[in-house]
Structure formats: C-alpha cells, structure tokens
Amino acid sequence: MTSPEEFLAAAEAHSAHNYHPLPVVVATAEGAWMTDVAGRRYLDMLAGYSALNFGHGNRRLLDAARAQLERVTLTSRAFHHDRFADFCAQLAELCGMELVLPMNTGAEAVETAIKTARKWGYRVKGVRDGRAKIVVADNNFHGRTTTIVSFSTDPEARDDFGPYTPGFAIVPYGDLAALEAVVDDDTVAVLLEPIQGEAGVLVPPPGYLAGVRALTRARNVLFIADEIQSGLGRTGRTFACEHEGVVPDMYVLGKALGGGVVPVSAVVSSREVLGVFRPGEHGSTFGGNPLACAVALEVIAILRTGELQQRAAELGDHLHRELAPLVERGAADAVRGRGLWAGVDVNPSRGDGRTVSERLLARGVLVKDTHGATIRIAPPLVISREDLDWGLERVREVLGV
C-alpha cells in the first residue's frame, strides 16, 4: 500500500465499522503536528481526546518508556515491581489522596469506581445488599462497557445493548435541585464529569460542583469526579474540580496519564474508600505494569511543576477570545469551554460538524465533530501560540468569518 486511498480501503475492508474516522492516514507525529502517508502535515487540534496533552513524541515520555522497555514491561500483579510503589505514592500525592488502584483504560477505571462505591456503600455506609444507587447526569460519557452504557442517555451509545444494568438514577447536568431530589439513603455515590467532554465541552453553571460537594458530604454520599478528559492540565488546572475549590472523594483518571504512549488509568481516593477491597475482589493483569508506571511517573513529574497548567490557562484565555466572535458574526450558535478546550456549536448555515471537520482537514487542521453540530477543539498543551493562531485562522476561513 502506497497511497492514502489504498490504506483507507484496506482499513474499511478488514475492521469493524464502530468508528467513522476522517479520511486521513497518519504515519508520523511530533509535538502538535501529524504527517500522513503522503507526507502532508496536519495541525492536531484534538490531541487524542486529551490523551496527548503533552504532545506527540514527547521526548521525556519516550525516554522513560525506552529505558523501561530495556528492563521489564510486565510482571502482572502476582508480583511486585520496582516502579509500582513510586507511581502509587506520587499519583496519590498529586491528587491529595491516599490510595491508588491502577487500571488501563478509562472505562475500566469508571467500572472500578462503580464497584468501589457499591462496596463502600455496603461495608461502610450500611446500605442493604443489592440496593446501592449511583446518581449520574444526562449527556454523560463515561465509557462504553455494558454497565456504563446502561446509564447513558445517548441512543448511539446505548441502543441495542440491553438488558441494562440497574442501580443508576439520571438527573439533568448542572441542576442541583434535581440531584438533591433523588439522593436517598440507598445512594452511595454521585458520578459526574466536571466538564462534559463528549457532550460538546459542557461547563456546568458556577457553584454547581461546590453544591454537589456540599450535598454529598451532608448525605454521606461519595462524590466521584470523572476527570479522564478534563484532568491533568487540560483546563488550566491539574483538575477541573479545582476551578471551584472542590476536592471529590474519588478521582477517575486516564487518557493523559499514559502520555499518549501507553494506556494508563487509575482510581485515586482515601484509605477509607479504596480500603474496602481485599485480595481477589478486583484486579487487572496489565493494570499498574512497569512500563505504564514508568511513563505515568514522568507525566506526574511534568505536571508537578505547574508550567503546563499555566500554559493551558494562558493559551486557553487566548483561544476563547479568538473563538467568541464566531457567535457575534453568526458562524456559531455557541462556544463553550475552559482552558485549552472548546466546543463550538456550528450554525447550520455553515454546515454540520462533520462537514466542517472535513473542510478543516482539507486545510490541514484536525478536529472532530460530536452530536451533529458541534466541533471540539483540544490541541496538545505544548502547542505554540503561533500554531494555535494558524489553526484558528483556518477555522474562521471554513466558517466564513
């Protein structure tokens, strides 16, 4: 295969059609740029849905991975390895928590959080067996396992995958009164994204997260923050919850924790909460493997300085100033977001999200649509201001501004 068309045809012929990728075939990448098999360069304004916060081919992360590849990559959790203790201790410290339960993918971490909350509810809170309830928000996206899609309100993610797992209540996102109305003695947790990414980068109203924290604390309910997309620098803080001065009972982390090199996820919480597990009750062969720990330790070291968080805050302010005129000039119905993360609702007169994404692709910019009319902008946090401005100029061109 030598041409992009041949690669695309082969992919369509031999892979399940559970994705509808843009017609580009990437061969190499560095920083905020990707190059396709024909040698054409593209500015990455998606960053692997925030998995690539530190950019493609980050030297520090690749060096950490290479060094570990020469030593040991997998032991399983049947044995200890020499990177595990440091990883758990340093991630717990970054989160201001006590214990870490490592997994691989974001969905695995969410499943772990659900199991943790239920076990805590039975063993610590005293909920009667089989009655534990977890409250979630509509328009959520926490993954695609059978249990997780059971509380999705997205027909595309949910339809035809039943029977569905019980034990969840769904309330409107951002509505504190609706949340308070469904929390009862059987409620063990409230599971929320501090900013809903897949839904179109939806930011809750001011005070919402603080209100959730106060309510859950008063009712002896765990507050679980799914920071898989919003965490680890994306919004200008280490965690999006920090924008309201909120510390949840449990962080669910993934994506950027592996630096775009290997899949790494984790649940981080207190000893009281994660301490409910006993050997054999939960686990993962690859969770917390030496290679994952080595890369994640370097991710933590990068975040510890706060430099990328500050960069995301400053470039994020610039991003949103540049995007605001799209609404004023009728090219977009709304622009939302925080830090280097934005959702742009394209005015129907300019096309739908997929069409706009394809037009940007033709101009050398990669974004992705969601829910029909929305495009998401989330470049690597290492992007230069000049490159960001170049990409935003292409957005203005495509939207006719």
Secondary structure as UniProt FT lines:
FT   HELIX           4..14
FT   STRAND          26..31
FT   STRAND          33..36
FT   TURN            37..38
FT   STRAND          41..44
FT   HELIX           47..50
FT   TURN            51..54
FT   HELIX           59..69
FT   TURN            70..71
FT   TURN            77..78
FT   TURN            82..83
FT   HELIX           84..95
FT   STRAND          99..103
FT   HELIX           106..120
FT   HELIX           121..125
FT   TURN            129..130
FT   STRAND          133..137
FT   TURN            138..139
FT   HELIX           146..149
FT   TURN            150..151
FT   HELIX           155..158
FT   TURN            159..160
FT   STRAND          168..171
FT   TURN            173..174
FT   HELIX           176..182
FT   TURN            185..186
FT   STRAND          187..192
FT   TURN            197..200
FT   TURN            206..207
FT   HELIX           208..218
FT   TURN            219..220
FT   STRAND          222..226
FT   TURN            228..235
FT   HELIX           240..244
FT   STRAND          250..253
FT   HELIX           255..258
FT   TURN            259..261
FT   STRAND          265..269
FT   HELIX           271..274
FT   TURN            275..276
FT   TURN            279..280
FT   TURN            287..288
FT   HELIX           290..304
FT   HELIX           307..328
FT   TURN            329..330
FT   STRAND          332..337
FT   STRAND          342..346
FT   HELIX           348..350
FT   HELIX           353..362
FT   TURN            363..364
FT   STRAND          365..366
FT   STRAND          368..370
FT   TURN            371..373
FT   STRAND          374..377
FT   TURN            381..382
FT   HELIX           385..398
FT   TURN            399..400
//
